[in-house]
Amino acid sequence: MVLIDPVFFISLNTTYPFSPKTILTFVKNSLMKKLILLAVIGLGIVSCTTQKNIRKMTELPKDWKHNTNIYEVNIRQYTQEGTFKAFAKEMPRLKSMGIKTLWFMPITPIAQQNKKGSMGSPYAASDYTSINPEFGTLQDFKDMVNEAHRLGFKVIIDWVANHTGWDHVWTKKHPEFYLKDPDGKFHIASGMDDIIELDYKNKEMRLAMIDAMKYWVQETNIDGFRCDLASWVEVDFWEQARPEVEKIKPLFWLGEFDELESPEYGKVFDASYSWKWMHKSADYYKKNEPLQELKDLLRQYSNIGDTSMRAWFTTNHDENSWNGTEYEKYGVITKPMAVFSAIWNGVPLLYSGQELPNMKRLEFFEKDAIQWTNTYQVADFYKTLLHLKAVNPALRGGDPNVTTYLLNTTANDKILAYVRKNGKDEVLVVLNMSKEPVNFSIEDEHLSGIFRNVFDKTKRDFSNGKDFSFKVSDYAVFEK
């Protein structure tokens, strides 16, 4: 339907000093101009609406971060091929296990000068905007990210902002980007002679770093960054970088720092590491330290609040390669510690091979592929925990509507028990943190009602008793 403006309607009974042909031409031209104007206006409306929708979409709160988990991918050691293409074949299995976010260790090429071992460290980059040919091509990475998104994963990449390798392209093009020793040589990073540190007083270097981060978001559509040694870089750089990079899209930012030690960084990052907990829990097991000290530390973390989150883990690439497997670290409480990491307030963080389980320290500078079997003995264990984390409102990380209560038991020196609540939703966790069997009761007003054990599906009414008999390594998780 075409609407004609009344000003251009001409009555046949009206006499005009123009010929009918002239009048007809005038009307046709006027109509054409009007239609063109309407079309332009229409396109403008569509364009504005589209831009508003895009803006609205990019401003949506990243609600997924409250229910997510992170799985660290060591591409080099994940398969015999050690490539993006080979790993992509494993993604359906990880989806079935309940993994939500894939974190890829550095994907940039490795510096050859002063490299360690025969293959070098992925944390010693030679170029911030190229792909490590060991893993495949840029197109291979894009294809893998696209397939990950199709399967419902989020993808974040490791970002090493503090330092580069010795023959990074910037050492030739922009040597002024680096810290220098009094003798004018590049400054070696503390304790790591294969890497040299960047100078964050250099404004041009900062802008180049931000541009490099933007490159991966624009070019490959990743969903965030895990920032290596984040607290070794001035916090005002991250304050500068995040809003600039997020002009492209909202991102998830995981920083390698402990917020108890570097609280100012928690204002920039969505989640941080729980290094103090990891070290303290290892000492607790190996040195028989008091469990109360762990509970006191948890209260310190809780006092940080919910504007940021902590990532909880029993192993990662550093811990596995340099300090031993989770089983070396935690022995008989490995499973209880894994339950804790999945269900406490924050983000569960897993490492490649934990679903096997992997009982081996992986080489860091050499090829040392995980020895996969057709049996993933711990996969169903993690699937149960990660599914519960994803769907139960009481387990939302960094949500002020959730309250976590440490529960009093008759064996407080051996048992870690807590309940997390969000309205009518509640999850109870009970862990034997000792090296012996324990008979005990929970004596706490915060626990009552009927719950279901998420592993064996049995129901229990805690109004009729709160007694437990745990063997070594036992754990229990209930939802109301």
Stockholm file with secondary structure:
# STOCKHOLM 1.0

chainA/1-480         MVLIDPVFFISLNTTYPFSPKTILTFVKNSLMKKLILLAVIGLGIVSCTTQKNIRKMTELPKDWKHNTNIYEVNIRQYTQEGTFKAFAKEMPRLKSMGIKTLWFMPITPIAQQNKKGSMGSPYAASDYTSINPEFGTLQDFKDMVNEAHRLGFKVIIDWVANHTGWDHVWTKKHPEFYLKDPDGKFHIASGMDDIIELDYKNKEMRLAMIDAMKYWVQETNIDGFRCDLASWVEVDFWEQARPEVEKIKPLFWLGEFDELESPEYGKVFDASYSWKWMHKSADYYKKNEPLQELKDLLRQYSNIGDTSMRAWFTTNHDENSWNGTEYEKYGVITKPMAVFSAIWNGVPLLYSGQELPNMKRLEFFEKDAIQWTNTYQVADFYKTLLHLKAVNPALRGGDPNVTTYLLNTTANDKILAYVRKNGKDEVLVVLNMSKEPVNFSIEDEHLSGIFRNVFDKTKRDFSNGKDFSFKVSDYAVFEK
#=GR chainA/1-480 SS CCCCCGGGCCCTTCCCSSCHHHHHHHHHHHHHHHHHHHHHHHHHHHHHHHHHHHHHHHTSCCGGGGTCCEEEECHHHHSSSCSHHHHHTTHHHHHHHTCCEEEECCCSCBCCTTCSTTTCCTTSBSCTTSCCTTTCCHHHHHHHHHHHHHHTCEEEEEECCSEEETTCHHHHHCGGGBCBCTTSCBCEETTEEEEEEBCTTCHHHHHHHHHHHHHHHHHHCCCEEEETTGGGSCHHHHHHHHHHHTTTSCCEEEEEEETTTCGGGGGTCSEEECHHHHHHHHHHHHHTCCHHHHHHHHHHHHHTCSSSEEEECSCCHHIIIIICCHHHHHGGGHHHHHHHHHHSSSEEEEETTTTSCCCSCCCSSSCCCCCCCSCCTTHHHHHHHHHHHHHCGGGCTTCTTCEEEECCBTTTTTEEEEEEEETTEEEEEEEECSSSCEEEEBCCTTCCSEEEETTTCCEEEGGGCCEEEECTTCEEEEEC
#=GC SS_cons         CCCCCGGGCCCTTCCCSSCHHHHHHHHHHHHHHHHHHHHHHHHHHHHHHHHHHHHHHHTSCCGGGGTCCEEEECHHHHSSSCSHHHHHTTHHHHHHHTCCEEEECCCSCBCCTTCSTTTCCTTSBSCTTSCCTTTCCHHHHHHHHHHHHHHTCEEEEEECCSEEETTCHHHHHCGGGBCBCTTSCBCEETTEEEEEEBCTTCHHHHHHHHHHHHHHHHHHCCCEEEETTGGGSCHHHHHHHHHHHTTTSCCEEEEEEETTTCGGGGGTCSEEECHHHHHHHHHHHHHTCCHHHHHHHHHHHHHTCSSSEEEECSCCHHIIIIICCHHHHHGGGHHHHHHHHHHSSSEEEEETTTTSCCCSCCCSSSCCCCCCCSCCTTHHHHHHHHHHHHHCGGGCTTCTTCEEEECCBTTTTTEEEEEEEETTEEEEEEEECSSSCEEEEBCCTTCCSEEEETTTCCEEEGGGCCEEEECTTCEEEEEC
//
